[in-house]
Amino acid sequence: MPGNLGKRRDSKHRILRNGESIRADGKYQFKYRVNGKPHFVYSWRLEPTDKLPAGK
């Protein structure tokens, strides 16, 4: 896949943007910096239309 190098994807094959990642427990993590210090935001959904996992 020559044109697909460097693109990270989630389990639904969506391309993750800069700062976005998915954790082992299935939560999405967004990392950003304020005054050089890292801050994180966590969510079960990547997009507003995503459904929550069962029991969450």
All heavy atoms as atom14 arrays in JSON, in Angstrom:
{
  "sequence": "MPGNLGKRRDSKHRILRNGESIRADGKYQFKYRVNGKPHFVYSWRLEPTDKLPAGK",
  "atom14_mask": [
    [1, 1, 1, 1, 1, 1, 1, 1, 0, 0, 0, 0, 0, 0],
    [1, 1, 1, 1, 1, 1, 1, 0, 0, 0, 0, 0, 0, 0],
    [1, 1, 1, 1, 0, 0, 0, 0, 0, 0, 0, 0, 0, 0],
    [1, 1, 1, 1, 1, 1, 1, 1, 0, 0, 0, 0, 0, 0],
    [1, 1, 1, 1, 1, 1, 1, 1, 0, 0, 0, 0, 0, 0],
    [1, 1, 1, 1, 0, 0, 0, 0, 0, 0, 0, 0, 0, 0],
    [1, 1, 1, 1, 1, 1, 1, 1, 1, 0, 0, 0, 0, 0],
    [1, 1, 1, 1, 1, 1, 1, 1, 1, 1, 1, 0, 0, 0],
    [1, 1, 1, 1, 1, 1, 1, 1, 1, 1, 1, 0, 0, 0],
    [1, 1, 1, 1, 1, 1, 1, 1, 0, 0, 0, 0, 0, 0],
    [1, 1, 1, 1, 1, 1, 0, 0, 0, 0, 0, 0, 0, 0],
    [1, 1, 1, 1, 1, 1, 1, 1, 1, 0, 0, 0, 0, 0],
    [1, 1, 1, 1, 1, 1, 1, 1, 1, 1, 0, 0, 0, 0],
    [1, 1, 1, 1, 1, 1, 1, 1, 1, 1, 1, 0, 0, 0],
    [1, 1, 1, 1, 1, 1, 1, 1, 0, 0, 0, 0, 0, 0],
    [1, 1, 1, 1, 1, 1, 1, 1, 0, 0, 0, 0, 0, 0],
    [1, 1, 1, 1, 1, 1, 1, 1, 1, 1, 1, 0, 0, 0],
    [1, 1, 1, 1, 1, 1, 1, 1, 0, 0, 0, 0, 0, 0],
    [1, 1, 1, 1, 0, 0, 0, 0, 0, 0, 0, 0, 0, 0],
    [1, 1, 1, 1, 1, 1, 1, 1, 1, 0, 0, 0, 0, 0],
    [1, 1, 1, 1, 1, 1, 0, 0, 0, 0, 0, 0, 0, 0],
    [1, 1, 1, 1, 1, 1, 1, 1, 0, 0, 0, 0, 0, 0],
    [1, 1, 1, 1, 1, 1, 1, 1, 1, 1, 1, 0, 0, 0],
    [1, 1, 1, 1, 1, 0, 0, 0, 0, 0, 0, 0, 0, 0],
    [1, 1, 1, 1, 1, 1, 1, 1, 0, 0, 0, 0, 0, 0],
    [1, 1, 1, 1, 0, 0, 0, 0, 0, 0, 0, 0, 0, 0],
    [1, 1, 1, 1, 1, 1, 1, 1, 1, 0, 0, 0, 0, 0],
    [1, 1, 1, 1, 1, 1, 1, 1, 1, 1, 1, 1, 0, 0],
    [1, 1, 1, 1, 1, 1, 1, 1, 1, 0, 0, 0, 0, 0],
    [1, 1, 1, 1, 1, 1, 1, 1, 1, 1, 1, 0, 0, 0],
    [1, 1, 1, 1, 1, 1, 1, 1, 1, 0, 0, 0, 0, 0],
    [1, 1, 1, 1, 1, 1, 1, 1, 1, 1, 1, 1, 0, 0],
    [1, 1, 1, 1, 1, 1, 1, 1, 1, 1, 1, 0, 0, 0],
    [1, 1, 1, 1, 1, 1, 1, 0, 0, 0, 0, 0, 0, 0],
    [1, 1, 1, 1, 1, 1, 1, 1, 0, 0, 0, 0, 0, 0],
    [1, 1, 1, 1, 0, 0, 0, 0, 0, 0, 0, 0, 0, 0],
    [1, 1, 1, 1, 1, 1, 1, 1, 1, 0, 0, 0, 0, 0],
    [1, 1, 1, 1, 1, 1, 1, 0, 0, 0, 0, 0, 0, 0],
    [1, 1, 1, 1, 1, 1, 1, 1, 1, 1, 0, 0, 0, 0],
    [1, 1, 1, 1, 1, 1, 1, 1, 1, 1, 1, 0, 0, 0],
    [1, 1, 1, 1, 1, 1, 1, 0, 0, 0, 0, 0, 0, 0],
    [1, 1, 1, 1, 1, 1, 1, 1, 1, 1, 1, 1, 0, 0],
    [1, 1, 1, 1, 1, 1, 0, 0, 0, 0, 0, 0, 0, 0],
    [1, 1, 1, 1, 1, 1, 1, 1, 1, 1, 1, 1, 1, 1],
    [1, 1, 1, 1, 1, 1, 1, 1, 1, 1, 1, 0, 0, 0],
    [1, 1, 1, 1, 1, 1, 1, 1, 0, 0, 0, 0, 0, 0],
    [1, 1, 1, 1, 1, 1, 1, 1, 1, 0, 0, 0, 0, 0],
    [1, 1, 1, 1, 1, 1, 1, 0, 0, 0, 0, 0, 0, 0],
    [1, 1, 1, 1, 1, 1, 1, 0, 0, 0, 0, 0, 0, 0],
    [1, 1, 1, 1, 1, 1, 1, 1, 0, 0, 0, 0, 0, 0],
    [1, 1, 1, 1, 1, 1, 1, 1, 1, 0, 0, 0, 0, 0],
    [1, 1, 1, 1, 1, 1, 1, 1, 0, 0, 0, 0, 0, 0],
    [1, 1, 1, 1, 1, 1, 1, 0, 0, 0, 0, 0, 0, 0],
    [1, 1, 1, 1, 1, 0, 0, 0, 0, 0, 0, 0, 0, 0],
    [1, 1, 1, 1, 0, 0, 0, 0, 0, 0, 0, 0, 0, 0],
    [1, 1, 1, 1, 1, 1, 1, 1, 1, 0, 0, 0, 0, 0]
  ],
  "atom14_positions": [
    [[0.83, -1.19, 0.0], [0.0, 0.0, 0.0], [0.88, 1.25, 0.0], [1.02, 1.93, 1.01], [-0.89, 0.0, 1.23], [-1.93, -1.09, 1.24], [-3.01, -0.94, 2.66], [-2.26, -2.14, 3.74], [0.0, 0.0, 0.0], [0.0, 0.0, 0.0], [0.0, 0.0, 0.0], [0.0, 0.0, 0.0], [0.0, 0.0, 0.0], [0.0, 0.0, 0.0]],
    [[1.48, 1.61, -1.1], [2.39, 2.74, -1.14], [1.76, 4.07, -0.77], [2.38, 4.89, -0.12], [2.87, 2.76, -2.58], [2.52, 1.46, -3.15], [1.4, 0.9, -2.35], [0.0, 0.0, 0.0], [0.0, 0.0, 0.0], [0.0, 0.0, 0.0], [0.0, 0.0, 0.0], [0.0, 0.0, 0.0], [0.0, 0.0, 0.0], [0.0, 0.0, 0.0]],
    [[0.52, 4.32, -1.13], [-0.12, 5.59, -0.83], [-0.7, 5.68, 0.57], [-1.26, 6.68, 0.95], [0.0, 0.0, 0.0], [0.0, 0.0, 0.0], [0.0, 0.0, 0.0], [0.0, 0.0, 0.0], [0.0, 0.0, 0.0], [0.0, 0.0, 0.0], [0.0, 0.0, 0.0], [0.0, 0.0, 0.0], [0.0, 0.0, 0.0], [0.0, 0.0, 0.0]],
    [[-0.56, 4.62, 1.36], [-1.19, 4.57, 2.67], [-0.18, 4.64, 3.8], [-0.51, 4.38, 4.94], [-2.02, 3.28, 2.77], [-3.06, 3.35, 3.84], [-3.4, 4.43, 4.29], [-3.56, 2.22, 4.26], [0.0, 0.0, 0.0], [0.0, 0.0, 0.0], [0.0, 0.0, 0.0], [0.0, 0.0, 0.0], [0.0, 0.0, 0.0], [0.0, 0.0, 0.0]],
    [[1.07, 4.96, 3.52], [2.08, 4.98, 4.56], [1.85, 6.13, 5.52], [1.54, 7.25, 5.12], [3.48, 5.1, 3.93], [3.91, 3.92, 3.08], [5.25, 4.23, 2.44], [3.99, 2.65, 3.89], [0.0, 0.0, 0.0], [0.0, 0.0, 0.0], [0.0, 0.0, 0.0], [0.0, 0.0, 0.0], [0.0, 0.0, 0.0], [0.0, 0.0, 0.0]],
    [[1.99, 5.86, 6.82], [1.9, 6.9, 7.83], [0.49, 7.24, 8.28], [0.33, 8.05, 9.17], [0.0, 0.0, 0.0], [0.0, 0.0, 0.0], [0.0, 0.0, 0.0], [0.0, 0.0, 0.0], [0.0, 0.0, 0.0], [0.0, 0.0, 0.0], [0.0, 0.0, 0.0], [0.0, 0.0, 0.0], [0.0, 0.0, 0.0], [0.0, 0.0, 0.0]],
    [[-0.53, 6.63, 7.73], [-1.9, 6.92, 8.14], [-2.32, 5.9, 9.19], [-2.29, 4.71, 8.94], [-2.85, 6.87, 6.96], [-2.62, 7.99, 5.98], [-3.63, 7.98, 4.88], [-3.35, 9.11, 3.91], [-4.3, 9.11, 2.82], [0.0, 0.0, 0.0], [0.0, 0.0, 0.0], [0.0, 0.0, 0.0], [0.0, 0.0, 0.0], [0.0, 0.0, 0.0]],
    [[-2.69, 6.39, 10.36], [-3.14, 5.5, 11.42], [-4.65, 5.39, 11.34], [-5.34, 6.36, 11.07], [-2.72, 6.06, 12.79], [-1.22, 6.11, 12.94], [-0.79, 6.85, 14.19], [-1.3, 8.22, 14.17], [-2.19, 8.7, 15.04], [-2.63, 7.98, 16.01], [-2.61, 9.94, 14.94], [0.0, 0.0, 0.0], [0.0, 0.0, 0.0], [0.0, 0.0, 0.0]],
    [[-5.17, 4.19, 11.58], [-6.6, 3.94, 11.47], [-7.12, 3.27, 12.73], [-6.38, 2.58, 13.42], [-6.9, 3.08, 10.26], [-6.54, 3.77, 8.95], [-6.85, 2.9, 7.76], [-6.49, 3.56, 6.53], [-7.35, 4.24, 5.78], [-8.61, 4.32, 6.12], [-6.95, 4.82, 4.68], [0.0, 0.0, 0.0], [0.0, 0.0, 0.0], [0.0, 0.0, 0.0]],
    [[-8.42, 3.46, 12.99], [-9.05, 2.77, 14.12], [-9.65, 1.46, 13.63], [-9.46, 1.06, 12.48], [-10.09, 3.67, 14.8], [-11.29, 3.97, 13.94], [-11.35, 3.52, 12.77], [-12.21, 4.66, 14.43], [0.0, 0.0, 0.0], [0.0, 0.0, 0.0], [0.0, 0.0, 0.0], [0.0, 0.0, 0.0], [0.0, 0.0, 0.0], [0.0, 0.0, 0.0]],
    [[-10.4, 0.78, 14.5], [-10.97, -0.53, 14.15], [-12.04, -0.43, 13.07], [-12.35, -1.42, 12.41], [-11.56, -1.19, 15.39], [-12.59, -0.38, 15.93], [0.0, 0.0, 0.0], [0.0, 0.0, 0.0], [0.0, 0.0, 0.0], [0.0, 0.0, 0.0], [0.0, 0.0, 0.0], [0.0, 0.0, 0.0], [0.0, 0.0, 0.0], [0.0, 0.0, 0.0]],
    [[-12.61, 0.77, 12.86], [-13.59, 0.98, 11.8], [-12.93, 1.51, 10.53], [-13.61, 1.98, 9.63], [-14.67, 1.95, 12.27], [-15.48, 1.4, 13.43], [-16.52, 2.4, 13.88], [-17.28, 1.84, 15.07], [-18.25, 2.79, 15.58], [0.0, 0.0, 0.0], [0.0, 0.0, 0.0], [0.0, 0.0, 0.0], [0.0, 0.0, 0.0], [0.0, 0.0, 0.0]],
    [[-11.6, 1.47, 10.5], [-10.79, 1.88, 9.35], [-10.87, 3.37, 9.05], [-10.6, 3.79, 7.93], [-11.13, 1.06, 8.1], [-10.99, -0.4, 8.33], [-9.78, -1.03, 8.48], [-11.92, -1.36, 8.51], [-9.97, -2.3, 8.7], [-11.26, -2.54, 8.73], [0.0, 0.0, 0.0], [0.0, 0.0, 0.0], [0.0, 0.0, 0.0], [0.0, 0.0, 0.0]],
    [[-11.22, 4.18, 10.04], [-11.22, 5.63, 9.86], [-9.81, 6.15, 10.14], [-9.13, 5.66, 11.04], [-12.21, 6.29, 10.81], [-13.63, 5.89, 10.53], [-14.57, 6.54, 11.47], [-14.38, 5.98, 12.81], [-15.26, 6.07, 13.79], [-16.38, 6.73, 13.62], [-15.03, 5.53, 14.96], [0.0, 0.0, 0.0], [0.0, 0.0, 0.0], [0.0, 0.0, 0.0]],
    [[-9.38, 7.13, 9.38], [-8.05, 7.7, 9.56], [-8.08, 8.59, 10.8], [-8.95, 9.45, 10.95], [-7.64, 8.5, 8.31], [-7.53, 7.58, 7.11], [-6.33, 9.23, 8.56], [-7.29, 8.29, 5.8], [0.0, 0.0, 0.0], [0.0, 0.0, 0.0], [0.0, 0.0, 0.0], [0.0, 0.0, 0.0], [0.0, 0.0, 0.0], [0.0, 0.0, 0.0]],
    [[-7.11, 8.38, 11.69], [-7.0, 9.19, 12.9], [-6.19, 10.45, 12.58], [-5.17, 10.4, 11.9], [-6.31, 8.39, 14.01], [-7.06, 7.15, 14.47], [-6.2, 6.37, 15.45], [-8.39, 7.52, 15.09], [0.0, 0.0, 0.0], [0.0, 0.0, 0.0], [0.0, 0.0, 0.0], [0.0, 0.0, 0.0], [0.0, 0.0, 0.0], [0.0, 0.0, 0.0]],
    [[-6.66, 11.58, 13.08], [-5.99, 12.86, 12.84], [-4.82, 13.02, 13.81], [-4.64, 12.23, 14.73], [-6.99, 13.99, 13.03], [-8.16, 13.91, 12.08], [-9.14, 15.05, 12.32], [-10.43, 14.69, 11.77], [-11.5, 14.38, 12.51], [-11.44, 14.39, 13.81], [-12.62, 14.06, 11.92], [0.0, 0.0, 0.0], [0.0, 0.0, 0.0], [0.0, 0.0, 0.0]],
    [[-4.05, 14.09, 13.62], [-2.93, 14.37, 14.53], [-3.44, 14.54, 15.95], [-4.43, 15.24, 16.17], [-2.19, 15.63, 14.11], [-1.39, 15.43, 12.85], [-1.06, 14.3, 12.5], [-1.07, 16.5, 12.17], [0.0, 0.0, 0.0], [0.0, 0.0, 0.0], [0.0, 0.0, 0.0], [0.0, 0.0, 0.0], [0.0, 0.0, 0.0], [0.0, 0.0, 0.0]],
    [[-2.79, 13.89, 16.89], [-3.18, 13.98, 18.3], [-4.18, 12.93, 18.72], [-4.38, 12.71, 19.91], [0.0, 0.0, 0.0], [0.0, 0.0, 0.0], [0.0, 0.0, 0.0], [0.0, 0.0, 0.0], [0.0, 0.0, 0.0], [0.0, 0.0, 0.0], [0.0, 0.0, 0.0], [0.0, 0.0, 0.0], [0.0, 0.0, 0.0], [0.0, 0.0, 0.0]],
    [[-4.84, 12.27, 17.78], [-5.83, 11.25, 18.11], [-5.18, 9.88, 18.12], [-4.33, 9.57, 17.29], [-6.96, 11.23, 17.08], [-7.83, 12.44, 17.11], [-8.9, 12.42, 16.03], [-8.82, 11.62, 15.09], [-9.82, 13.25, 16.14], [0.0, 0.0, 0.0], [0.0, 0.0, 0.0], [0.0, 0.0, 0.0], [0.0, 0.0, 0.0], [0.0, 0.0, 0.0]],
    [[-5.59, 9.06, 19.07], [-5.14, 7.67, 19.13], [-6.24, 6.86, 19.79], [-7.19, 7.4, 20.34], [-3.83, 7.55, 19.88], [-3.96, 8.01, 21.2], [0.0, 0.0, 0.0], [0.0, 0.0, 0.0], [0.0, 0.0, 0.0], [0.0, 0.0, 0.0], [0.0, 0.0, 0.0], [0.0, 0.0, 0.0], [0.0, 0.0, 0.0], [0.0, 0.0, 0.0]],
    [[-6.1, 5.55, 19.73], [-7.07, 4.67, 20.37], [-6.32, 3.83, 21.39], [-5.23, 3.34, 21.12], [-7.84, 3.81, 19.35], [-8.96, 3.07, 20.02], [-6.93, 2.91, 18.58], [-10.02, 2.58, 19.08], [0.0, 0.0, 0.0], [0.0, 0.0, 0.0], [0.0, 0.0, 0.0], [0.0, 0.0, 0.0], [0.0, 0.0, 0.0], [0.0, 0.0, 0.0]],
    [[-6.89, 3.71, 22.59], [-6.25, 2.97, 23.67], [-6.65, 1.49, 23.6], [-7.56, 1.12, 22.87], [-6.68, 3.57, 25.01], [-6.23, 5.01, 25.17], [-6.89, 5.75, 26.3], [-7.35, 4.93, 27.39], [-6.99, 5.1, 28.66], [-6.2, 6.08, 28.98], [-7.47, 4.32, 29.6], [0.0, 0.0, 0.0], [0.0, 0.0, 0.0], [0.0, 0.0, 0.0]],
    [[-5.96, 0.68, 24.37], [-6.21, -0.76, 24.38], [-7.63, -1.09, 24.85], [-8.21, -2.09, 24.41], [-5.19, -1.47, 25.25], [0.0, 0.0, 0.0], [0.0, 0.0, 0.0], [0.0, 0.0, 0.0], [0.0, 0.0, 0.0], [0.0, 0.0, 0.0], [0.0, 0.0, 0.0], [0.0, 0.0, 0.0], [0.0, 0.0, 0.0], [0.0, 0.0, 0.0]],
    [[-8.2, -0.26, 25.72], [-9.56, -0.52, 26.22], [-10.64, -0.03, 25.25], [-11.83, -0.17, 25.52], [-9.76, 0.08, 27.6], [-9.65, 1.61, 27.64], [-9.39, 2.23, 26.59], [-9.82, 2.17, 28.73], [0.0, 0.0, 0.0], [0.0, 0.0, 0.0], [0.0, 0.0, 0.0], [0.0, 0.0, 0.0], [0.0, 0.0, 0.0], [0.0, 0.0, 0.0]],
    [[-10.26, 0.56, 24.13], [-11.21, 1.0, 23.12], [-11.56, 2.47, 23.19], [-12.27, 2.97, 22.31], [0.0, 0.0, 0.0], [0.0, 0.0, 0.0], [0.0, 0.0, 0.0], [0.0, 0.0, 0.0], [0.0, 0.0, 0.0], [0.0, 0.0, 0.0], [0.0, 0.0, 0.0], [0.0, 0.0, 0.0], [0.0, 0.0, 0.0], [0.0, 0.0, 0.0]],
    [[-11.1, 3.19, 24.2], [-11.36, 4.62, 24.29], [-10.45, 5.37, 23.33], [-9.32, 4.96, 23.08], [-11.06, 5.14, 25.7], [-12.19, 5.08, 26.65], [-11.82, 5.8, 27.93], [-12.92, 5.7, 28.94], [-12.54, 6.31, 30.2], [0.0, 0.0, 0.0], [0.0, 0.0, 0.0], [0.0, 0.0, 0.0], [0.0, 0.0, 0.0], [0.0, 0.0, 0.0]],
    [[-10.97, 6.48, 22.81], [-10.16, 7.37, 21.99], [-9.49, 8.37, 22.91], [-10.04, 8.78, 23.92], [-11.03, 8.09, 20.96], [-11.56, 7.17, 19.91], [-12.83, 6.62, 20.02], [-10.78, 6.81, 18.82], [-13.31, 5.74, 19.05], [-11.26, 5.95, 17.85], [-12.52, 5.42, 17.98], [-12.99, 4.55, 17.04], [0.0, 0.0, 0.0], [0.0, 0.0, 0.0]],
    [[-8.28, 8.76, 22.53], [-7.51, 9.72, 23.32], [-7.06, 10.84, 22.39], [-6.6, 10.58, 21.28], [-6.29, 9.0, 23.9], [-5.28, 9.89, 24.55], [-4.11, 9.08, 25.07], [-4.28, 8.19, 25.87], [-2.92, 9.38, 24.59], [0.0, 0.0, 0.0], [0.0, 0.0, 0.0], [0.0, 0.0, 0.0], [0.0, 0.0, 0.0], [0.0, 0.0, 0.0]],
    [[-7.21, 12.09, 22.84], [-6.73, 13.23, 22.1], [-5.72, 13.95, 22.96], [-6.0, 14.29, 24.11], [-7.87, 14.17, 21.71], [-7.39, 15.36, 20.93], [-7.02, 15.23, 19.59], [-7.28, 16.59, 21.52], [-6.57, 16.31, 18.88], [-6.83, 17.68, 20.81], [-6.46, 17.54, 19.49], [0.0, 0.0, 0.0], [0.0, 0.0, 0.0], [0.0, 0.0, 0.0]],
    [[-4.53, 14.16, 22.42], [-3.46, 14.82, 23.16], [-3.23, 16.21, 22.57], [-3.15, 16.36, 21.35], [-2.18, 14.0, 23.05], [-1.0, 14.61, 23.77], [0.22, 13.71, 23.61], [1.43, 14.3, 24.3], [2.62, 13.47, 24.13], [0.0, 0.0, 0.0], [0.0, 0.0, 0.0], [0.0, 0.0, 0.0], [0.0, 0.0, 0.0], [0.0, 0.0, 0.0]],
    [[-3.15, 17.2, 23.45], [-2.83, 18.55, 23.02], [-1.91, 19.18, 24.06], [-1.74, 18.65, 25.15], [-4.1, 19.39, 22.81], [-4.91, 19.63, 24.06], [-4.79, 20.82, 24.76], [-5.81, 18.68, 24.52], [-5.55, 21.06, 25.91], [-6.56, 18.89, 25.66], [-6.43, 20.08, 26.35], [-7.16, 20.31, 27.48], [0.0, 0.0, 0.0], [0.0, 0.0, 0.0]],
    [[-1.28, 20.27, 23.72], [-0.33, 20.93, 24.63], [-0.76, 22.35, 24.93], [-1.24, 23.06, 24.06], [1.07, 20.93, 24.01], [1.65, 19.55, 23.87], [3.08, 19.61, 23.37], [3.66, 18.3, 23.35], [4.33, 17.76, 24.37], [4.51, 18.45, 25.48], [4.81, 16.54, 24.3], [0.0, 0.0, 0.0], [0.0, 0.0, 0.0], [0.0, 0.0, 0.0]],
    [[-0.57, 22.74, 26.2], [-0.8, 24.11, 26.66], [0.46, 24.52, 27.4], [0.85, 23.87, 28.38], [-2.03, 24.2, 27.58], [-2.17, 25.62, 28.13], [-3.29, 23.78, 26.85], [0.0, 0.0, 0.0], [0.0, 0.0, 0.0], [0.0, 0.0, 0.0], [0.0, 0.0, 0.0], [0.0, 0.0, 0.0], [0.0, 0.0, 0.0], [0.0, 0.0, 0.0]],
    [[1.11, 25.56, 26.93], [2.38, 26.03, 27.5], [3.4, 24.92, 27.61], [4.13, 24.8, 28.59], [2.14, 26.67, 28.88], [1.28, 27.91, 28.79], [1.33, 28.63, 27.8], [0.49, 28.15, 29.81], [0.0, 0.0, 0.0], [0.0, 0.0, 0.0], [0.0, 0.0, 0.0], [0.0, 0.0, 0.0], [0.0, 0.0, 0.0], [0.0, 0.0, 0.0]],
    [[3.44, 24.05, 26.62], [4.41, 22.97, 26.58], [4.07, 21.75, 27.39], [4.77, 20.75, 27.34], [0.0, 0.0, 0.0], [0.0, 0.0, 0.0], [0.0, 0.0, 0.0], [0.0, 0.0, 0.0], [0.0, 0.0, 0.0], [0.0, 0.0, 0.0], [0.0, 0.0, 0.0], [0.0, 0.0, 0.0], [0.0, 0.0, 0.0], [0.0, 0.0, 0.0]],
    [[2.98, 21.79, 28.15], [2.58, 20.64, 28.97], [1.49, 19.85, 28.27], [0.53, 20.42, 27.77], [2.07, 21.11, 30.34], [3.14, 21.75, 31.18], [2.61, 22.08, 32.55], [3.71, 22.73, 33.38], [3.26, 23.01, 34.74], [0.0, 0.0, 0.0], [0.0, 0.0, 0.0], [0.0, 0.0, 0.0], [0.0, 0.0, 0.0], [0.0, 0.0, 0.0]],
    [[1.62, 18.52, 28.24], [0.6, 17.71, 27.56], [-0.69, 17.6, 28.38], [-0.65, 17.51, 29.6], [1.27, 16.35, 27.42], [2.28, 16.3, 28.5], [2.74, 17.71, 28.73], [0.0, 0.0, 0.0], [0.0, 0.0, 0.0], [0.0, 0.0, 0.0], [0.0, 0.0, 0.0], [0.0, 0.0, 0.0], [0.0, 0.0, 0.0], [0.0, 0.0, 0.0]],
    [[-1.8, 17.66, 27.67], [-3.13, 17.46, 28.26], [-3.85, 16.41, 27.4], [-3.6, 16.3, 26.22], [-3.93, 18.76, 28.27], [-3.34, 19.8, 29.16], [-3.69, 19.93, 30.48], [-2.41, 20.74, 28.92], [-3.01, 20.91, 31.02], [-2.22, 21.43, 30.09], [0.0, 0.0, 0.0], [0.0, 0.0, 0.0], [0.0, 0.0, 0.0], [0.0, 0.0, 0.0]],
    [[-4.77, 15.67, 28.03], [-5.46, 14.6, 27.34], [-6.96, 14.71, 27.54], [-7.42, 15.12, 28.6], [-5.01, 13.23, 27.86], [-3.55, 12.97, 27.64], [-2.62, 13.32, 28.6], [-3.1, 12.39, 26.47], [-1.27, 13.08, 28.4], [-1.76, 12.14, 26.27], [-0.84, 12.49, 27.23], [0.0, 0.0, 0.0], [0.0, 0.0, 0.0], [0.0, 0.0, 0.0]],
    [[-7.71, 14.33, 26.51], [-9.16, 14.22, 26.57], [-9.48, 12.8, 26.1], [-8.92, 12.33, 25.12], [-9.84, 15.25, 25.65], [-11.34, 15.04, 25.63], [-9.5, 16.65, 26.08], [0.0, 0.0, 0.0], [0.0, 0.0, 0.0], [0.0, 0.0, 0.0], [0.0, 0.0, 0.0], [0.0, 0.0, 0.0], [0.0, 0.0, 0.0], [0.0, 0.0, 0.0]],
    [[-10.39, 12.13, 26.83], [-10.74, 10.76, 26.51], [-12.23, 10.68, 26.16], [-13.04, 11.41, 26.73], [-10.47, 9.83, 27.7], [-9.03, 9.87, 28.15], [-8.63, 10.68, 29.19], [-8.08, 9.09, 27.51], [-7.31, 10.72, 29.6], [-6.76, 9.11, 27.92], [-6.38, 9.92, 28.95], [-5.07, 9.96, 29.35], [0.0, 0.0, 0.0], [0.0, 0.0, 0.0]],
    [[-12.58, 9.79, 25.24], [-13.98, 9.62, 24.85], [-14.18, 8.22, 24.28], [-13.27, 7.64, 23.69], [-14.37, 10.65, 23.79], [-15.69, 10.44, 23.37], [0.0, 0.0, 0.0], [0.0, 0.0, 0.0], [0.0, 0.0, 0.0], [0.0, 0.0, 0.0], [0.0, 0.0, 0.0], [0.0, 0.0, 0.0], [0.0, 0.0, 0.0], [0.0, 0.0, 0.0]],
    [[-15.39, 7.7, 24.47], [-15.74, 6.42, 23.85], [-16.1, 6.6, 22.39], [-16.2, 5.65, 21.64], [-16.91, 5.77, 24.59], [-16.52, 5.24, 25.92], [-16.86, 5.74, 27.13], [-15.71, 4.08, 26.19], [-16.31, 4.98, 28.13], [-15.61, 3.95, 27.58], [-15.07, 3.16, 25.38], [-14.88, 2.94, 28.19], [-14.35, 2.14, 25.98], [-14.27, 2.04, 27.37]],
    [[-16.33, 7.84, 21.95], [-16.75, 8.11, 20.58], [-15.71, 8.99, 19.88], [-15.19, 9.93, 20.45], [-18.06, 8.87, 20.55], [-19.18, 8.19, 21.24], [-20.4, 9.01, 21.06], [-21.13, 9.06, 22.32], [-22.3, 9.6, 22.46], [-22.89, 10.17, 21.44], [-22.9, 9.58, 23.61], [0.0, 0.0, 0.0], [0.0, 0.0, 0.0], [0.0, 0.0, 0.0]],
    [[-15.46, 8.69, 18.62], [-14.59, 9.53, 17.82], [-15.41, 10.62, 17.13], [-15.0, 11.76, 17.04], [-13.85, 8.69, 16.78], [-12.83, 9.41, 15.91], [-11.71, 9.99, 16.77], [-12.25, 8.46, 14.87], [0.0, 0.0, 0.0], [0.0, 0.0, 0.0], [0.0, 0.0, 0.0], [0.0, 0.0, 0.0], [0.0, 0.0, 0.0], [0.0, 0.0, 0.0]],
    [[-16.6, 10.25, 16.68], [-17.52, 11.18, 16.02], [-18.8, 11.27, 16.85], [-19.16, 10.32, 17.53], [-17.86, 10.68, 14.61], [-16.67, 10.54, 13.69], [-16.05, 11.87, 13.3], [-16.78, 12.89, 13.3], [-14.86, 11.89, 13.0], [0.0, 0.0, 0.0], [0.0, 0.0, 0.0], [0.0, 0.0, 0.0], [0.0, 0.0, 0.0], [0.0, 0.0, 0.0]],
    [[-19.52, 12.38, 16.79], [-20.75, 12.53, 17.57], [-21.81, 11.47, 17.24], [-22.65, 11.15, 18.07], [-21.27, 13.92, 17.21], [-20.1, 14.64, 16.66], [-19.19, 13.61, 16.07], [0.0, 0.0, 0.0], [0.0, 0.0, 0.0], [0.0, 0.0, 0.0], [0.0, 0.0, 0.0], [0.0, 0.0, 0.0], [0.0, 0.0, 0.0], [0.0, 0.0, 0.0]],
    [[-21.76, 10.92, 16.04], [-22.77, 9.94, 15.63], [-22.42, 8.52, 16.06], [-23.24, 7.61, 15.89], [-22.95, 9.98, 14.11], [-21.68, 9.75, 13.49], [-23.51, 11.31, 13.66], [0.0, 0.0, 0.0], [0.0, 0.0, 0.0], [0.0, 0.0, 0.0], [0.0, 0.0, 0.0], [0.0, 0.0, 0.0], [0.0, 0.0, 0.0], [0.0, 0.0, 0.0]],
    [[-21.22, 8.3, 16.61], [-20.84, 6.96, 17.07], [-21.7, 6.54, 18.25], [-22.07, 7.37, 19.09], [-19.38, 6.92, 17.52], [-18.39, 7.03, 16.37], [-18.84, 6.92, 15.21], [-17.21, 7.22, 16.63], [0.0, 0.0, 0.0], [0.0, 0.0, 0.0], [0.0, 0.0, 0.0], [0.0, 0.0, 0.0], [0.0, 0.0, 0.0], [0.0, 0.0, 0.0]],
    [[-22.01, 5.25, 18.32], [-22.78, 4.73, 19.44], [-21.82, 4.32, 20.56], [-20.69, 3.92, 20.3], [-23.6, 3.52, 19.0], [-24.65, 3.91, 18.0], [-25.58, 2.76, 17.7], [-26.56, 3.26, 16.64], [-27.8, 2.58, 16.67], [0.0, 0.0, 0.0], [0.0, 0.0, 0.0], [0.0, 0.0, 0.0], [0.0, 0.0, 0.0], [0.0, 0.0, 0.0]],
    [[-22.29, 4.43, 21.79], [-21.48, 4.02, 22.93], [-21.41, 2.49, 22.98], [-22.38, 1.81, 22.64], [-22.09, 4.53, 24.24], [-21.95, 6.0, 24.52], [-22.72, 6.37, 25.78], [-20.5, 6.38, 24.67], [0.0, 0.0, 0.0], [0.0, 0.0, 0.0], [0.0, 0.0, 0.0], [0.0, 0.0, 0.0], [0.0, 0.0, 0.0], [0.0, 0.0, 0.0]],
    [[-20.28, 1.94, 23.43], [-20.2, 0.49, 23.6], [-21.2, 0.03, 24.67], [-21.58, 0.81, 25.55], [-18.77, 0.25, 24.07], [-18.01, 1.46, 23.72], [-19.01, 2.59, 23.69], [0.0, 0.0, 0.0], [0.0, 0.0, 0.0], [0.0, 0.0, 0.0], [0.0, 0.0, 0.0], [0.0, 0.0, 0.0], [0.0, 0.0, 0.0], [0.0, 0.0, 0.0]],
    [[-21.61, -1.21, 24.62], [-22.57, -1.75, 25.58], [-22.04, -1.62, 27.0], [-20.87, -1.92, 27.28], [-22.85, -3.21, 25.26], [0.0, 0.0, 0.0], [0.0, 0.0, 0.0], [0.0, 0.0, 0.0], [0.0, 0.0, 0.0], [0.0, 0.0, 0.0], [0.0, 0.0, 0.0], [0.0, 0.0, 0.0], [0.0, 0.0, 0.0], [0.0, 0.0, 0.0]],
    [[-22.85, -1.08, 27.89], [-22.48, -0.93, 29.29], [-21.67, 0.31, 29.6], [-21.21, 0.47, 30.73], [0.0, 0.0, 0.0], [0.0, 0.0, 0.0], [0.0, 0.0, 0.0], [0.0, 0.0, 0.0], [0.0, 0.0, 0.0], [0.0, 0.0, 0.0], [0.0, 0.0, 0.0], [0.0, 0.0, 0.0], [0.0, 0.0, 0.0], [0.0, 0.0, 0.0]],
    [[-21.48, 1.2, 28.67], [-20.67, 2.41, 28.92], [-21.53, 3.63, 29.03], [-22.46, 3.87, 28.41], [-19.64, 2.62, 27.81], [-18.73, 1.45, 27.62], [-17.9, 1.21, 28.84], [-17.0, 0.01, 28.62], [-16.44, -0.53, 29.79], [0.0, 0.0, 0.0], [0.0, 0.0, 0.0], [0.0, 0.0, 0.0], [0.0, 0.0, 0.0], [0.0, 0.0, 0.0]]
  ]
}
